[in-house]
Every structure is written in C-alpha cells, then in structure tokens.
C-alpha cells in the first residue's frame, strides 16, 4: 500500500490492493445470480403456481433488509485480527453458510417430497431464505471495505472494479446451465426434479465462492481501529457509541435519500425481471406455460444466456460511464435507466429468442448505471462514523422495493391476465420513473 495521503486522510492504495479488496465479490455475485436467475425456474419445476411466485421472491430482500444493517452495526464495533479484522470475519461466516445452502437448494425436488407438495416448496423456501441471508452477510463486507479503506479519488475506480467483478460473476452464473447442457449434462429430469444442469451450476458456483473469498481474506489487511480513526478524522469511540438506526437515518445526508428514491424504482423493476423472465420467454418464444415441459427448460437455459448478455453489456457500459465527467453523472445515470426501460418494454413485443438479446443489452445498460453511481454518491457524502451501519441501512433501498413489488404482484399479476410477459410493461413504467427521479440527486462530499 502506498502511504501517499490525500485530502480525505486516507492513503492512496495500489491497484492490486483495490482488486484484492473486491476479488471475493466475484464468487458472492455468482451465488447471488444463480439464485436470482434460477429461483423462478426451480420453484416452477418443483410445482409452484406462477400466481404464488411473489411469496418466494419476498424472502431474499426480506433477509437483506434485516441482515445487512445488523452486519454493518456489529462490524463497525468488531476487531478480530486473527479472523481478518473488522469486516472479513463476516465474509467468512457468510461464505460457509452460503456454500452449504447452495448444495441444498437445487435438490429441493430430489428428496421424494412429491411434485407441488408443501414439503418441497417449504424446503425450497427455507433454503432460499438461508442462501440470501448468507449471501448478504458475505456481500456487505466488500461494500464496507471500499468505504473504509479507499479515498474519494479512487472510490469510483474501486466500485468500478467491484461492478466489473460482479458482472463477471453474473455472466458465469447465468451461462452455467446452458454451458453444462452443451457439454452433455442432462437438462431434463423427472417431473418435480430440478435438472442436473442446474444442480452442477450451483455446485461449481459454491466452489468459486470459496476460492475467490479466500483470496480476499488472505490478501487484504484491514485498518486497525486506531489507524481507521486517524485516516477518517474521527475518534476510536465514534464507532463504539451511538449507532441507533433511527437517529442515523434522521441525520443521513440528503444524497442518501435522493439516491434511495431512484433505487426504489430500479429494484422494483428488476424484481419483476427476475421473477417472470423465464416464464415470459417460455410464453413468448416457446409458446408454453408448462414448467415441466422441455420447452420451458429450454427457455430457462436461454434466460441464463440473456442474463449473461445483460452482464456483459453492463461491463462494457460501465467503461463508458467511467469516462463521463463528474458534472454529467446525472445524465449518464438517467440515460442508462431510460434505455433500460426500453429494454423492459421490448420484451413484451418480441417473440424471437435471438432478438431478445437486444432487449437484455438495454437492460444491462440500466444495470451498469445502478451499479456505478449509487454507492459512490452515498459514500462520498458520509464521514467514517458508522460507515458500515449506514451502508447496511442503505441496503433497504434495494430490499424494500423488491418486497413491495412482490406484494403488489399478487394484485397486478391476476389483473394483467396472469400473464408473466405482461409484468414487463409494469417494469418498463417503473424504470422510466427511476430515470426521471435522478433529477432529485445533488452530489455532496463529507466535510
């Protein structure tokens, strides 16, 4: 690490150190994307009613809403050098639990519970809840370490690396089932059983999570409490005292709330993308509603390819956004989200699997904007006091809209003819609202 100080007090870090701070995010995002891209497929394969999918998709954001502020609060007060420091012990804990659950989730239909049985659905629901709980515990330390260790001049670069690794993990996870099917792993299975192509994808994802997380654990050395306080211009007691969530929210900088508004609309839309993509593609392209059919499983694989396309587009667009001058950030942010709205809308009209690639490229552009700007804007507006708790609370801007979207789906889905493809119209409208709400943001920097 270089000890060249900056105005913010934090030293400038070498690029290799910034990469290592973020490297484990590759594995965590692989796990998260396997969950988000395959969850609808798994539950419909084991017999879930499409009208009830919203219940299962409430569980992940509900876990994140509760867990991430808790991880932030306690990691602000943790110092365990033998386990890595302040944030890394939580990464280790989350990784261990996530690996166990990743081995169980794709086997939800393999324990003889029966197709559509409550036992199978409850087993799947519980494993999803634990997978998201553990993924949130493992994911939050990466966001916090950038806030802890990276100065304002390097922060956009650090979050850019995190976005690149996140999208690389997403590409791998999304394409795994398609790739393993191409290599000859079975993509069909008895009624109510998840295909081997999906199971193997989860097993490989679990291995990747372990390997990449351990790279970060062994290569990153967090600042001890005295050094952290010195670099951030605070006292060691500042992170040990206070921390009441309601008090912190009351005194949160304005940027925290304006970015939260944009986030609400963005994540509302993406909740419907994850919930209904496999079914919408099966309906529009393969002309089937039967989750046990070969056509539906082919649609599930193709959605994996499209999710990979989305992530590749996000990587490319992130480089474009990195070139946008600071004074034009809002235009880059709003423009990205508006293109994403067009991508959502186009899914409703397209009946050709190859043309859908364009739709998901546009969705990927929005995803790049969502990963590039929010954390940079919010962490720049925060001091070092209660950094972890604030970022944990900010995760509510991701979790709450997903919960609201899932709850509203119980009314919207039947209202729109119980058609999964119709839900993309809702997503397009909400994403357009996100683009408009970018105008409320004013970037600020902590004094």
C-alpha positions as CSV (number, residue, x, y, z in Angstrom):
1,X,0.0,0.0,0.0
2,X,1.2,3.5,-0.8
3,X,1.2,5.9,2.1
4,X,0.6,9.0,0.0
5,X,-2.1,10.9,1.9
6,X,-5.0,12.6,0.3
7,X,-7.2,15.5,1.4
8,X,-9.7,12.9,2.8
9,X,-6.9,11.5,5.0
10,X,-7.0,8.0,3.5
11,X,-3.8,6.8,1.8
12,X,-3.8,6.1,-1.9
13,X,-3.9,2.3,-2.4
14,X,-2.2,0.3,-5.2
15,X,-4.4,-1.1,-7.9
16,X,-3.6,-4.6,-6.9
17,X,-4.8,-3.9,-3.3
18,X,-8.1,-2.5,-4.6
19,X,-8.5,-5.6,-6.8
20,X,-8.0,-7.9,-3.8
21,X,-10.4,-5.9,-1.6
22,X,-13.1,-6.7,-4.2
23,X,-12.0,-10.1,-5.6
24,X,-14.3,-12.2,-3.5
25,X,-17.2,-10.3,-4.8
26,X,-16.9,-12.4,-8.0
27,X,-17.9,-15.5,-6.1
28,X,-20.6,-13.8,-4.0
29,X,-22.2,-12.4,-7.1
30,X,-22.0,-15.8,-8.8
31,X,-24.0,-17.2,-5.9
32,X,-26.5,-14.3,-5.9
33,X,-27.1,-14.5,-9.7
34,X,-27.6,-18.3,-9.6
35,X,-30.3,-17.7,-7.0
36,X,-31.9,-14.8,-8.9
37,X,-31.7,-16.3,-12.4
38,X,-32.7,-19.9,-11.4
39,X,-35.1,-19.4,-8.5
40,X,-38.2,-19.0,-10.6
41,X,-37.2,-22.0,-12.7
42,X,-36.5,-24.1,-9.6
43,X,-39.8,-23.3,-7.9
44,X,-42.0,-23.7,-11.0
45,X,-40.1,-27.0,-11.8
46,X,-41.0,-28.4,-8.3
47,X,-44.6,-27.4,-8.7
48,X,-45.1,-23.8,-7.6
49,X,-48.1,-21.9,-9.0
50,X,-47.0,-18.8,-11.0
51,X,-49.6,-16.8,-9.1
52,X,-47.7,-17.6,-5.9
53,X,-44.1,-16.8,-7.1
54,X,-44.2,-13.4,-5.3
55,X,-44.2,-15.2,-1.9
56,X,-40.9,-16.9,-2.7
57,X,-39.3,-13.7,-4.1
58,X,-40.2,-11.8,-0.9
59,X,-37.8,-13.9,1.1
60,X,-34.4,-12.8,-0.3
61,X,-35.0,-9.0,0.1
62,X,-36.6,-9.6,3.5
63,X,-33.4,-11.3,4.6
64,X,-31.3,-8.5,3.2
65,X,-33.4,-5.8,4.9
66,X,-32.8,-7.3,8.3
67,X,-29.3,-8.8,7.9
68,X,-27.3,-6.1,6.3
69,X,-27.9,-3.3,8.9
70,X,-27.1,-5.8,11.6
71,X,-23.8,-6.8,9.9
72,X,-23.0,-3.1,9.4
73,X,-23.8,-2.3,13.0
74,X,-21.7,-5.1,14.6
75,X,-18.8,-4.9,12.1
76,X,-18.4,-1.2,13.0
77,X,-17.7,-2.4,16.5
78,X,-15.7,-5.6,15.6
79,X,-12.0,-6.0,15.7
80,X,-10.8,-9.6,15.3
81,X,-7.3,-9.6,13.8
82,X,-7.0,-13.4,13.8
83,X,-10.1,-13.6,11.7
84,X,-9.2,-10.8,9.3
85,X,-10.2,-7.6,11.1
86,X,-13.4,-5.7,11.1
87,X,-15.5,-6.8,8.0
88,X,-13.7,-10.0,6.9
89,X,-15.0,-12.3,9.8
90,X,-18.5,-11.7,8.5
91,X,-17.4,-12.6,5.0
92,X,-16.0,-15.9,6.3
93,X,-19.3,-16.7,8.2
94,X,-21.5,-15.8,5.2
95,X,-19.3,-17.9,2.8
96,X,-19.5,-21.0,4.9
97,X,-23.3,-20.9,5.3
98,X,-23.8,-19.9,1.6
99,X,-21.8,-22.9,0.3
100,X,-23.9,-25.4,2.4
101,X,-27.2,-23.9,1.2
102,X,-26.0,-23.8,-2.5
103,X,-25.6,-27.6,-2.3
104,X,-29.1,-28.0,-1.0
105,X,-31.3,-25.5,-3.0
106,X,-31.2,-27.2,-6.4
107,X,-32.0,-30.5,-4.7
108,X,-35.4,-29.2,-3.4
109,X,-37.2,-31.7,-5.7
110,X,-34.9,-34.6,-5.1
111,X,-35.9,-35.8,-1.6
112,X,-39.1,-37.5,-2.5
113,X,-41.4,-34.8,-1.3
114,X,-43.6,-35.0,-4.4
115,X,-44.4,-32.6,-7.2
116,X,-46.1,-29.4,-5.9
117,X,-46.1,-30.7,-2.3
118,X,-45.9,-28.2,0.6
119,X,-42.9,-30.1,1.9
120,X,-40.9,-29.5,-1.3
121,X,-42.0,-25.8,-1.6
122,X,-41.2,-25.2,2.1
123,X,-37.8,-26.8,1.8
124,X,-37.0,-24.6,-1.2
125,X,-38.3,-21.5,0.5
126,X,-36.2,-22.1,3.6
127,X,-33.0,-22.8,1.7
128,X,-33.6,-19.7,-0.4
129,X,-34.0,-17.6,2.8
130,X,-30.8,-19.0,4.2
131,X,-28.9,-18.6,0.9
132,X,-29.9,-14.9,0.7
133,X,-29.2,-14.4,4.4
134,X,-25.6,-15.8,4.0
135,X,-25.1,-14.0,0.7
136,X,-26.0,-10.7,2.3
137,X,-23.6,-11.4,5.2
138,X,-20.8,-12.2,2.7
139,X,-21.6,-9.4,0.3
140,X,-21.8,-6.4,2.7
141,X,-18.1,-6.5,3.8
142,X,-16.9,-5.7,0.2
143,X,-19.1,-2.6,0.0
144,X,-17.9,-1.5,3.5
145,X,-14.2,-2.2,2.9
146,X,-14.2,0.2,0.0
147,X,-15.8,2.9,2.2
148,X,-13.3,2.1,5.0
149,X,-10.1,1.9,3.0
150,X,-10.4,3.8,-0.3
151,X,-10.1,7.5,-0.6
152,X,-12.5,9.7,-2.6
153,X,-10.2,10.0,-5.6
154,X,-10.0,6.2,-6.0
155,X,-13.5,5.3,-4.9
156,X,-15.2,5.4,-8.3
157,X,-12.3,3.2,-9.6
158,X,-12.8,0.7,-6.7
159,X,-16.6,0.5,-7.2
160,X,-15.9,0.2,-10.9
161,X,-13.8,-2.9,-10.2
162,X,-16.5,-4.2,-7.9
163,X,-19.0,-3.7,-10.7
164,X,-16.7,-5.5,-13.2
165,X,-16.2,-8.5,-10.9
166,X,-19.9,-8.5,-10.0
167,X,-21.0,-8.7,-13.6
168,X,-18.3,-11.3,-14.5
169,X,-19.7,-13.5,-11.7
170,X,-23.2,-12.8,-13.1
171,X,-22.1,-13.9,-16.6
172,X,-20.6,-17.1,-15.3
173,X,-23.6,-18.0,-13.1
174,X,-26.1,-17.1,-15.8
175,X,-24.4,-19.2,-18.6
176,X,-23.5,-22.2,-16.4
177,X,-26.7,-24.2,-17.0
178,X,-26.6,-23.6,-20.8
179,X,-22.9,-24.4,-20.9
180,X,-23.2,-27.6,-18.9
181,X,-26.1,-28.7,-21.1
182,X,-24.0,-28.1,-24.2
183,X,-21.3,-30.3,-22.6
184,X,-23.8,-33.1,-22.2
185,X,-25.2,-32.7,-18.7
186,X,-28.9,-33.5,-18.6
187,X,-31.3,-30.5,-18.9
188,X,-34.4,-32.6,-18.3
189,X,-35.4,-34.6,-15.3
190,X,-38.4,-36.5,-13.9
191,X,-41.5,-34.3,-13.0
192,X,-40.8,-32.2,-10.0
193,X,-37.0,-32.7,-10.0
194,X,-34.5,-29.9,-11.0
195,X,-32.3,-30.9,-13.9
196,X,-28.7,-31.8,-13.4
197,X,-27.5,-28.9,-15.5
198,X,-28.9,-26.5,-12.8
199,X,-27.5,-28.6,-9.9
200,X,-24.0,-28.7,-11.3
201,X,-24.1,-24.9,-11.9
202,X,-24.8,-24.5,-8.2
203,X,-22.0,-26.8,-7.2
204,X,-19.5,-25.0,-9.4
205,X,-20.7,-21.7,-8.1
206,X,-20.2,-22.8,-4.5
207,X,-16.6,-23.8,-5.3
208,X,-16.0,-20.4,-6.9
209,X,-17.4,-18.6,-3.9
210,X,-14.9,-20.4,-1.6
211,X,-11.8,-19.8,-3.8
212,X,-12.4,-16.1,-4.5
213,X,-13.5,-15.2,-1.0
214,X,-10.3,-16.8,0.5
215,X,-8.2,-14.7,-1.9
216,X,-9.7,-11.6,-0.3
217,X,-9.4,-12.9,3.3
218,X,-5.7,-13.8,2.9
219,X,-4.6,-10.8,0.8
220,X,-6.4,-7.9,2.5
221,X,-5.3,-6.3,5.8
222,X,-7.9,-4.0,7.2
223,X,-7.0,-1.0,9.2
224,X,-7.0,-1.4,13.0
225,X,-9.3,0.8,15.0
226,X,-6.6,3.5,15.8
227,X,-5.5,3.7,12.1
228,X,-9.0,3.8,10.9
229,X,-9.9,6.6,13.2
230,X,-6.8,8.6,12.2
231,X,-7.4,8.3,8.5
232,X,-11.1,9.2,8.8
233,X,-10.5,12.1,11.2
234,X,-12.7,10.6,13.9
235,X,-12.0,9.2,17.4
236,X,-12.0,5.5,18.2
237,X,-15.0,5.9,20.4
238,X,-17.2,7.3,17.5
239,X,-17.9,3.9,16.1
240,X,-18.4,2.3,19.6
241,X,-21.0,4.8,20.8
242,X,-24.4,5.6,19.3
243,X,-25.4,3.9,16.1
244,X,-29.2,4.0,16.8
245,X,-30.7,3.3,13.4
246,X,-33.5,5.8,13.6
247,X,-31.1,8.5,14.8
248,X,-28.7,7.8,11.9
249,X,-31.5,7.9,9.4
250,X,-32.7,11.2,10.8
251,X,-29.2,12.7,10.2
252,X,-28.4,11.0,7.0
253,X,-27.2,13.3,4.2
254,X,-29.7,14.3,1.6
255,X,-27.9,12.3,-1.1
256,X,-28.7,9.1,0.9
257,X,-32.5,9.8,0.5
258,X,-32.5,11.1,-3.1
259,X,-30.5,8.1,-4.3
260,X,-32.8,5.9,-2.3
261,X,-35.8,7.2,-4.3
262,X,-34.1,6.3,-7.6
263,X,-33.1,2.9,-6.2
264,X,-36.7,2.2,-5.2
265,X,-38.0,2.3,-8.8
266,X,-34.9,0.5,-10.2
267,X,-35.1,-2.5,-7.9
268,X,-38.9,-2.7,-8.1
269,X,-38.5,-3.2,-11.9
270,X,-35.7,-5.7,-11.6
271,X,-37.7,-7.8,-9.1
272,X,-40.2,-8.5,-11.9
273,X,-37.3,-9.2,-14.3
274,X,-36.0,-12.0,-12.1
275,X,-39.4,-13.3,-11.2
276,X,-41.0,-13.5,-14.6
277,X,-38.2,-13.7,-17.2
278,X,-38.1,-17.5,-17.6
279,X,-41.9,-17.7,-17.8
280,X,-42.2,-14.8,-20.2
281,X,-39.6,-16.2,-22.5
282,X,-41.3,-19.6,-22.4
283,X,-44.6,-17.9,-23.2
284,X,-43.5,-15.6,-26.0
285,X,-40.8,-17.7,-27.7
286,X,-41.6,-21.4,-26.9
287,X,-45.3,-20.9,-26.6
288,X,-45.6,-22.9,-23.4
289,X,-46.9,-22.3,-19.9
290,X,-46.0,-25.9,-18.7
291,X,-43.0,-25.7,-16.3
292,X,-42.4,-29.4,-16.7
293,X,-42.0,-29.3,-20.5
294,X,-38.7,-29.4,-22.4
295,X,-39.7,-26.0,-24.0
296,X,-39.9,-24.4,-20.6
297,X,-36.5,-25.8,-19.5
298,X,-35.0,-24.6,-22.8
299,X,-36.5,-21.1,-22.0
300,X,-34.9,-21.3,-18.6
301,X,-31.5,-22.0,-20.2
302,X,-32.0,-19.2,-22.7
303,X,-32.8,-16.8,-19.9
304,X,-29.4,-17.7,-18.4
305,X,-27.8,-16.8,-21.7
306,X,-29.7,-13.5,-21.8
307,X,-28.7,-12.8,-18.2
308,X,-25.1,-13.3,-19.3
309,X,-25.7,-10.9,-22.2
310,X,-27.1,-8.4,-19.7
311,X,-24.0,-8.6,-17.5
312,X,-21.6,-8.3,-20.5
313,X,-23.4,-5.3,-21.6
314,X,-23.2,-3.9,-18.1
315,X,-19.4,-4.4,-18.1
316,X,-19.0,-2.6,-21.4
317,X,-21.3,0.2,-20.4
318,X,-19.5,0.7,-17.1
319,X,-16.4,1.6,-19.0
320,X,-18.4,4.2,-21.0
321,X,-19.8,5.6,-17.8
322,X,-16.3,5.8,-16.2
323,X,-15.4,8.3,-19.0
324,X,-18.4,10.6,-18.1
325,X,-17.1,13.8,-16.3
326,X,-18.4,14.3,-12.8
327,X,-20.7,17.2,-13.8
328,X,-22.5,14.9,-16.3
329,X,-23.0,12.0,-13.9
330,X,-26.8,12.6,-13.6
331,X,-27.2,12.5,-17.4
332,X,-25.3,9.2,-17.6
333,X,-27.3,7.8,-14.7
334,X,-30.7,8.9,-16.1
335,X,-29.9,7.9,-19.7
336,X,-28.8,4.4,-18.6
337,X,-32.1,3.9,-16.8
338,X,-34.2,5.2,-19.6
339,X,-32.5,2.7,-22.0
340,X,-33.3,0.0,-19.5
341,X,-37.0,1.0,-19.6
342,X,-37.0,0.5,-23.3
343,X,-35.4,-2.9,-22.8
344,X,-38.1,-4.0,-20.4
345,X,-40.8,-2.8,-22.8
346,X,-39.3,-4.6,-25.8
347,X,-39.6,-8.0,-24.0
348,X,-43.4,-7.7,-24.2
349,X,-43.3,-7.4,-28.0
350,X,-40.5,-9.8,-29.1
351,X,-41.2,-13.5,-30.0
352,X,-37.8,-14.4,-31.3
353,X,-35.1,-15.7,-28.9
354,X,-32.2,-14.0,-30.7
355,X,-33.9,-10.6,-30.9
356,X,-34.3,-10.7,-27.1
357,X,-30.5,-10.3,-26.9
358,X,-31.0,-6.6,-27.8
359,X,-33.6,-6.3,-25.0
360,X,-31.3,-7.6,-22.4
361,X,-28.4,-5.4,-23.7
362,X,-30.6,-2.4,-22.9
363,X,-31.4,-3.9,-19.5
364,X,-27.7,-4.4,-18.9
365,X,-27.1,-0.7,-19.6
366,X,-29.5,0.1,-16.8
367,X,-27.8,-2.4,-14.5
368,X,-24.5,-0.7,-15.1
369,X,-25.9,2.6,-14.1
370,X,-27.4,1.0,-10.9
371,X,-24.0,-0.4,-10.0
372,X,-21.8,2.5,-10.9
373,X,-23.4,5.6,-9.3
374,X,-25.4,4.9,-6.0
375,X,-22.6,3.7,-3.7
376,X,-20.1,6.3,-5.0
377,X,-22.6,9.1,-4.4
378,X,-23.6,7.9,-0.9
379,X,-20.2,7.0,0.5
380,X,-18.8,10.3,-0.7
381,X,-21.5,12.1,1.3
382,X,-20.7,10.1,4.5
383,X,-17.9,10.5,7.1
384,X,-16.2,7.5,8.6
385,X,-18.7,7.4,11.5
386,X,-20.9,4.3,11.5
387,X,-19.9,3.7,7.8
388,X,-21.0,0.0,8.0
389,X,-24.3,0.8,9.6
390,X,-25.2,3.5,7.1
391,X,-24.4,1.2,4.2
392,X,-26.4,-1.6,5.8
393,X,-29.3,0.8,6.2
394,X,-28.8,2.0,2.6
395,X,-29.4,-1.6,1.5
396,X,-33.0,-1.0,2.4
397,X,-33.2,1.0,-0.8
398,X,-32.6,-2.3,-2.6
399,X,-34.6,-4.7,-0.4
400,X,-37.8,-2.6,0.3
401,X,-38.7,-2.1,-3.3
402,X,-38.4,-5.8,-4.0
403,X,-40.7,-6.6,-1.1
404,X,-43.2,-4.0,-2.3
405,X,-43.0,-5.3,-5.8
406,X,-43.6,-8.9,-4.7
407,X,-46.6,-8.0,-2.5
408,X,-48.1,-5.9,-5.3
409,X,-47.7,-8.8,-7.8
410,X,-50.5,-10.7,-6.0
411,X,-52.9,-8.0,-7.3
412,X,-51.1,-7.0,-10.5
413,X,-50.5,-10.5,-11.9
414,X,-54.2,-11.6,-12.0
415,X,-55.2,-8.0,-13.0
416,X,-52.9,-8.4,-16.1
417,X,-54.4,-11.7,-17.1
418,X,-52.0,-13.9,-15.1
419,X,-49.5,-13.4,-18.0
420,X,-45.8,-13.3,-17.0
421,X,-44.9,-11.3,-20.1
422,X,-47.4,-8.5,-19.1
423,X,-45.4,-7.8,-16.0
424,X,-42.7,-6.4,-18.2
425,X,-44.9,-3.5,-19.0
426,X,-45.0,-2.6,-15.3
427,X,-41.3,-2.9,-15.2
428,X,-40.8,-0.5,-18.1
429,X,-43.1,2.1,-16.5
430,X,-41.3,1.9,-13.1
431,X,-37.8,2.1,-14.7
432,X,-38.8,5.2,-16.6
433,X,-39.9,6.7,-13.3
434,X,-36.4,5.9,-11.9
435,X,-34.8,7.8,-14.8
436,X,-37.0,10.8,-14.0
437,X,-36.2,10.7,-10.3
438,X,-32.4,11.0,-11.0
439,X,-33.1,14.8,-11.3
440,X,-33.6,15.0,-7.5
441,X,-30.0,14.0,-6.7
442,X,-27.4,16.5,-5.8
443,X,-23.9,15.1,-5.2
444,X,-22.2,16.1,-1.9
445,X,-19.0,15.3,-0.2
446,X,-18.3,14.7,3.6
447,X,-16.7,17.6,5.3
